[in-house]
Amino acid sequence: VYARPSTGAKRVGFLRAGAIVEMDPEPAGTDGCPGGFRKIKPFGYVCLGPDATLDLNHEIVRAASRRPDVTHKLPYMYGTVTRGGPAYARIPTDEDVARHEPSLKKHLDRWAKDEESGATYGLDVWLKWRTEPAPPALEALAQRITDPDIPWFLRDGRRAPNLSGRIKTDDAVKIDEVSRRNGMAFIESFLHEGRRYNVTTDLRVVPADRFRPIRGSDYHGVEIGKDIDFPFALVRRPGGKRWRVEGKKLVAAGELEWRAAVPLTGKQQFFGGKLHYETKDGEWIDDRHAGRIDPAKKMPAWGKNGEKWLDVSINKQVLVAYEGTKPVYATLISTGEAGLEDHTSSTATKRGIFRIHTKYVSITMDSDTAGEEFELRDVPYVQYFEEGYALHGAYWHDKFGRPKSHGCLNLSPEDARRLFFWTEPAVPPGWHGAARSLTGT
């Protein structure tokens, strides 16, 4: 989406394939766009051509009509690859499978026995957009069950529309390979002759048994003033204890709940050379497992001016959101694994004062660094603030409260969703992203 009807104009937003937006009926110029620009609502211009059409029956528009569910912590169905395998242009025949998956029987035997990511795990994830119950995976496989509502664009041997750009010939069957360093999002899932297949957001067909279904962390932060008040602590590491004082000693009083928000009295003291905080229950918790959260001691100018802003502590692995001078939300995050090292030569998060300039409901993130290669498709609720650094949801881990990332600020999926729709620039309904420099949060 361009700010003006010109391909040389600033980009102010992004639409994903399948999106339908309201437009003005009259053309708005052709600068760099032979097909002509149209002004869309609520603002901006789109160039008609290879990427946009007025034909609502275009096969890609119809096939990719599933919109991300932005009311949910994860906007699509997600999976991480457990065993590498093929991506297809269409539903493969038995002959196709024999050719492209020669060790399928061995793979399915392992999948059937794998309790952590195999046949008995996570079927509910693949049923996100379905209202009818599905048979257990092994039962479906044994009975060669086929769903009655296979996506229209894959029925009767049809190939999916070439949104991925991977279909190079008219007779293409296998068009890509997925590897164990991949995470992917899906818009369709169905049974065909007993085997479940998923359709990626770019319309590739992949066997679901090659993926571990991802539910995403259920963790989210607390609303300050509603869920809890200052002072309080967030428990960032598992294995902590609650302590009580007996004489001059600390005696264990029980387990400290991981990621709990614990109200404090404000009193703190060293025991055995370790800093402890007193809880409102009269117990003590240590600073190694929990970080005390207090409002900013000195408010920045943008806070005094009433802007929304985010304060991130790498030491505490905590983010606090402010509306002007009022703190409203606090949560645990995962910053770069290298902590406070030099970000130019490590996985540390870049430190400084930044403004969010570009946001995407989802986007691919990858790395080709030797030994650390990965490709994560449709990372959710992404907010770029500097170079390749962004706040975003992480569907592939649940270690919020500890450094984990390659430099970005990892948020739980629900925290990422909440902050995405709280910060500026706002993403208009139906759009997939927005961009605005200088005035973002």
Phi, psi and omega in degrees: 000122183262151179291327179229164180284068179202138177290350175270357182281164178294141176275128183248356179186179185216141175243139177268150178310133182100345180290141175238123183235152179284143183221163170284142185288335185273140175301153184236026179117168183226021184297103181079005186222092182303328181283348178091148177269151170233138175281131181246166178259144005277346179195165174096175185227143179239139180270122176282134183165221182298333186258347182213147185216160172267355183275102181288350177260008176304139188298326178288320178302317181288315184291328182257027185288342179297120180268151175299141179272091185278003172274353185246156181298331174239122187287345178226181166279139184232151173208152172249142186290128176260325179220123183303154181186185186275157165245135187249157173276339179210176175293124184286146172280172176302323179293320177299314182297317179300326181282316189262346178226065186297335180257030185300318182301315178298318179299313182292328176297315178295318180298321181294330183265350185278105183283339184273331182212015185262212191299328184267002185252130163072023179302328181301330180298319182286353182256018186310315185255018180249144181260338181270143177294158180242149177291153174307148188302317183289326176294316179299319181294315182295324183265001180050051182286139174239131177292144179286342186245052173299141180311137186305326186280359178242003181285152174057036175079010181291150172270148177293150172305146190277056178292327182289339185076006183269347181275107187261339181225161182292338181254017182297140176239290173277124185240354184193173178228138174255144183240171185291352178260018181255143166236141186221160177243151186227148178248347178217152175210133185204161176262137173224114181050042173094338182259140180269135176239144175246152177248123181287169180295341175254022169070033168268149182255122183229144176293128182294336182288356175270001186232150168267120179298138184248121176271333183083148180302142175271357183293145167207165184281196185237147175273118182286132183093344178244305179276329185196159178236161176292152349278153176208169179233148172251128183278109189263347181230143176285164175088007180282162180241153166264139185236151171233154182268126173234108186068242177250012183248156171262133179239134182300132180247359179145178180280147177263122184293124179298131178072009176291153170260118189248119177294138182243161175275339186104348180275138176221153187202152176269131172234123181059032179079007181243137181286132178233153177244141178274131178271165180290348174274002179084011178257180182231144175231149187263156185289345179289329183256337184225143179248130179287136181248124177230156175293157180304134181287327180231118183281132177288165183301320182293331175290316179296334179276001176091007180286155167283143178204163183238135178244120184246129175251116177289322179300316183267349184056049185228142171241133175238129179261137181238143166249099189067238179264004184259117174287132186238342185205143177220142180205162175274144181227178171231113177268190183301141183302331185277007173063240184259018178289177179291120184292340183285343182230019182205185178267021177290152174283137178291133183258150179151194178248123186223162171242139174295129183242334182217137181229143176227138172302322172200153180200156179283137172235139182209171177212138175247018176296131183306127180084350181231028182293139173200158172220115181246109182279146173052046170304129190273148169054063187265134180227105181279136179234342181195121179048234179269010182273136183209158163271137178198160174287147176241112180269350188262357176211167182222050183243034181296132188113350178228145177301133186212336193273177173272010178138335178286172175263103179281130176241154170299153183306317181290320176299319179298318179296313182299314182290327179302318182269000177263327186274170172251149005283146178287144176261116182301149177306134180090343176276161178257350179188168178213153180222134176199113180276160173075331185243008177287171179296000000 
